[in-house]
Amino acid sequence: QVQLVESGGGLVQPGGSLRLSCAASGSIFDIYYMGWYRQAPGKQRDLVARISSGGSTDYADSVKGRFTISRDTAKTTVVSLQMSSLKPEDTAVYYCSAQSGTTNYWGHGTQVTVSS
């Protein structure tokens, strides 16, 4: 089992920045991907960004150039998502995810609201 604890999120004005962090614990040795998904009301949960244990990254087209995912160099099970130039359409619940083998683990989610 893998436990994920998220922090960050909140209310920000358009054009602003926020940073989300996620710490994994438990059976962490087989984690290959960690990342962030988001789900807006009435929509499906979609990938925002992910990073592999080797450091390769993937981003949704809608966030490329604005969001950056990274791993803590000392604690490789801590992943952060730096979000800049935020838009109202970025408003959603953001979920941390960890993939271990064929199992996806999820955090409880953190609300990000972009509004003036």
C-alpha positions in Angstrom: 0.0 0.0 0.0 1.1 3.5 -0.7 -0.2 6.6 1.1 -0.2 10.0 -0.5 -0.4 13.3 1.4 -1.0 16.4 -0.6 -0.4 20.0 0.4 -0.9 23.4 -1.3 -3.8 24.5 -3.3 -6.2 27.3 -2.6 -7.6 30.5 -4.2 -5.5 32.5 -6.6 -6.2 35.3 -9.1 -5.7 34.7 -12.8 -2.1 35.0 -13.8 -1.0 34.0 -10.3 1.0 31.0 -9.1 0.5 28.1 -6.7 2.7 25.1 -5.7 1.3 21.7 -4.8 3.3 19.0 -3.0 2.7 15.3 -2.5 4.6 13.0 -0.2 4.4 9.2 -0.6 4.9 6.7 2.2 4.4 3.0 2.7 5.4 0.6 0.0 7.3 3.2 -2.0 10.1 1.1 -3.5 8.1 0.0 -6.6 6.7 3.4 -7.4 7.5 4.2 -11.1 5.4 7.3 -11.8 4.2 10.0 -9.5 2.1 12.8 -10.8 -1.0 15.0 -10.7 -4.4 14.7 -12.2 -7.3 17.1 -12.0 -11.0 16.9 -12.1 -13.3 19.8 -12.7 -17.1 19.6 -11.9 -18.9 17.4 -14.4 -15.7 16.4 -16.2 -13.5 13.4 -16.1 -10.2 13.2 -14.2 -7.3 14.0 -16.5 -3.6 13.8 -16.3 -1.9 17.2 -15.6 1.8 16.1 -15.3 3.8 13.1 -14.2 7.4 12.2 -13.5 9.0 8.8 -13.7 11.5 7.4 -11.3 14.1 8.1 -13.9 13.1 11.8 -14.1 11.3 11.8 -17.4 8.2 14.0 -17.5 4.9 14.2 -19.3 2.5 17.2 -19.4 -1.0 17.8 -20.7 -0.8 20.1 -23.7 -3.0 22.7 -21.8 -0.3 23.2 -19.1 2.9 22.9 -21.1 5.1 26.0 -20.5 3.1 27.0 -17.4 3.4 24.0 -15.0 6.5 22.2 -13.9 6.6 18.9 -12.0 9.7 18.0 -10.0 11.0 15.5 -7.5 12.7 16.5 -4.3 16.4 15.6 -4.8 16.8 14.4 -1.3 13.4 12.7 -0.9 12.5 11.1 -4.2 9.0 10.3 -2.9 8.1 14.0 -2.6 6.8 15.5 -5.8 5.9 19.1 -6.4 3.9 20.9 -9.1 4.7 24.5 -9.7 1.8 26.2 -11.4 2.2 29.6 -13.0 0.2 31.9 -15.2 -2.9 30.2 -13.8 -6.2 30.5 -15.8 -9.8 30.1 -14.6 -9.9 26.9 -16.6 -7.3 25.4 -14.3 -9.9 25.4 -11.5 -10.3 21.8 -10.4 -9.6 19.3 -7.6 -6.0 18.2 -8.1 -5.2 14.6 -7.1 -1.7 13.2 -6.5 -1.2 9.8 -8.0 1.5 7.1 -7.7 1.8 4.2 -9.9 3.3 1.0 -8.5 3.2 -2.0 -10.8 -0.3 -2.1 -12.2 -1.8 -0.2 -9.2 -2.6 3.5 -9.1 -2.8 5.1 -5.7 -4.6 8.4 -5.1 -4.5 11.2 -2.6 -7.6 12.8 -1.3 -7.4 15.8 -3.6 -6.8 19.5 -3.0 -8.9 22.3 -4.5 -7.4 24.9 -6.8 -9.6 27.8 -7.7 -8.5 30.5 -10.1 -10.8 33.5 -9.9 -10.7 37.2 -9.6 
